Structure formats: structure tokens, C-alpha cells
Amino acid sequence: MLHDSKENIKVIDILHILCYNILTYHHKTMINLDERYHSYLDGRKKLRIDGIEEKVKSYGWHCDGNDIKGHYVTTENYKLYYNMEGIFTNMVAIRELSTVT
């Protein structure tokens, strides 16, 4: 058992750093978004969503304020979200994003 309060603080600090590093370390490489989507930006290649071809307007990473959670692709009518493994998670219509409440 630790009796010295300074020693207790050191141990707590070391444990905090270890936990933080373990929880925030991304052991997988990130998807190369330029490699995957850049060729869509000029409009010749299109994404097919529900049978309709959509031009890609932009793409990038999205986060929750603390961690990168995945990437998004914005088309003419939709914003598509993918997780860090590149698996589709959800789609939001652009018109829903632009409404002001």
C-alpha cells in the first residue's frame, strides 16, 4: 500500500497516461479518401444511390468532437456516412440538413 501522497499522485498520473494512450491509439491505418473518391469530383464518375446516379461534391472525415468516427461523402442530394472501416452507416438527405428549426 502506498503511504506517500506524492507517490499516489505519480501512480495515478501514470495510470491515466497509460489508459489514455491505449484508448486513443488507432492501430489500423486510415482509409485514403483521395485514392477512393478524388476521381469522382470532376463529375464523370458517379455514385449510384437507389438506382439514381449522383455526382460527388465533397468528402472528408467526420468526428464527434473528440475522435474521428469515420468519413462522409456529399453528393448532390445526400450526405453519406461511413465508419472507420469504410462500412456505410447512414444517409441523410441534403434538404434535411439545410432546414432551420
Secondary structure, DSSP 4 states (H G I P E B T S, - for coil): ----HHHHHHHHHHHHHHHHHHHH---SPPP-HHHHHGGGTTSSS-EEETTEEE-EEEEEEEESSSSEEEEEEEESSEEEEEETTS-EEEEEEHHHHS---
